Amino acid sequence: MAICDWPEGERPREKLLNLGAHALSDAELLAIFLRTGVTGKSAVDLARDLLTTFGGLRPLLESSADEFCAAHGLGPAKYVQLQAVLEMGQRHLAATLERESALESPAAVRTYLSSRLRHEPREVFACLFLDNRHRVIKFESLFFGTIDAASVYPREVVRRALEHNAAAVILAHNHPSGVAEPSRADKQITDRLVQALGLVDIRVLDHMVVGDAEVVSFAERGLI
């Protein structure tokens, strides 16, 4: 049965308009993105099949272009559309941080850093450069490592902070293992960066470690 023949309260688009996006299942949200199904299957049926194939919504959203386009009912046009949607989401989060103090929006900072770093297959070290009101000037991924570690150079972090005229920074990196618990090496490089940036009067407000299901804050742990 085509979705247009469903009761109005069960159609994904009408349901979203009446109840809000939060009321929809993953399959229903994906069906709205897909717009149409394939022969013998509605958009919702196709969405359910895709979620089963990929193992959930997140693996589908983070799949490579080849993996995504190889799935039945998808293709390059849908992949481009998806990437545009994901980028708009990240820019929306960034715009929120640009208007508000990062210290007053810890949840927004966590969400933004997670969206930027959680899916990375290798370790990435990044910085949020902040102005004197602790609003975001720029997010930059600075160092890229193997699946185990990244080499971080304090001199380069200081150079980039000065170029952005930053008054403070929030350090961040991901753990591809999915476990966000800070390592001894994480603590050592944080101490080195605090000292190096302190020489040019730039404060390190926090260092956040992004895992699969959580983001650990050095400041909240009393480690900085």
GIWOZI-V368768 format. One line per field, one symbol per residue. burial: I if it has 16 or more other ideal C-beta (glycine too) atoms within 10 Angstrom, else O. A space follows every 10 residues. Layout:
BEGIN
burial = ???
END
This chain:
BEGIN
burial = OOIOOOOOOO IIOOIIOOOO OOOIOOIIII IIOIOOIOOO OIIIIIIIII IOOIOOIOOI OOIOOOOIOO IOIIOOOIIO OIOOOOOOOO OOIIOOIOOI OIIOIOOIII IIIIOIIIII OOIIIIIIII IOOIIIIOIO IIIOOOOOII OIOOOOIIOI IOOIOIIIII IIIIIIOOOI OIOOOIOOII OOIIOIIOOO OIOIIIIIII IOOOIIIIOO OOOI
END
